[in-house]
């Protein structure tokens, strides 16, 4: 007699529903990490919520700044000892994932966050709206967490 046992694992925080823009960014970010021998980032729904909220807030206010990154990330329940953030915005070709990641890699501080092997989790918030006189701008926040 054969038995079939099914085990359901609770859905981990790393399972999320990324938009196509967010998925593209995460894929290109992980390509950059792989090319530098760094383990991939995993999407986290809590960080995603924080990143999307920050991108939306920047679009609403017409501002572009990090603000209080640590407290904002901790408010969504992330207790990691190390957190970081990269921001970007663009229109047209400059809003494409490869362009954004290329710009981050060219900036020492952004590159450090993107390629830091201590960061394991990420939330990507890519929201379209009007910004700085451009309609259809893509506002991007990436919130990182790790050890």
HELIX and SHEET records of a PDB file:
HELIX    1   1 UNK A   20  UNK A   35  1                                  16    
HELIX    2   2 UNK A   45  UNK A   61  1                                  17    
HELIX    3   3 UNK A   69  UNK A   75  1                                   7    
HELIX    4   4 UNK A   92  UNK A   95  5                                   4    
HELIX    5   5 UNK A   97  UNK A  106  1                                  10    
HELIX    6   6 UNK A  108  UNK A  115  1                                   8    
SHEET    1   A 4 UNK A  42  UNK A  43  0                                        
SHEET    2   A 4 UNK A 119  UNK A 131  1                                        
SHEET    3   A 4 UNK A 134  UNK A 146 -1                                        
SHEET    4   A 4 UNK A  82  UNK A  90 -1                                        
END                                                                             
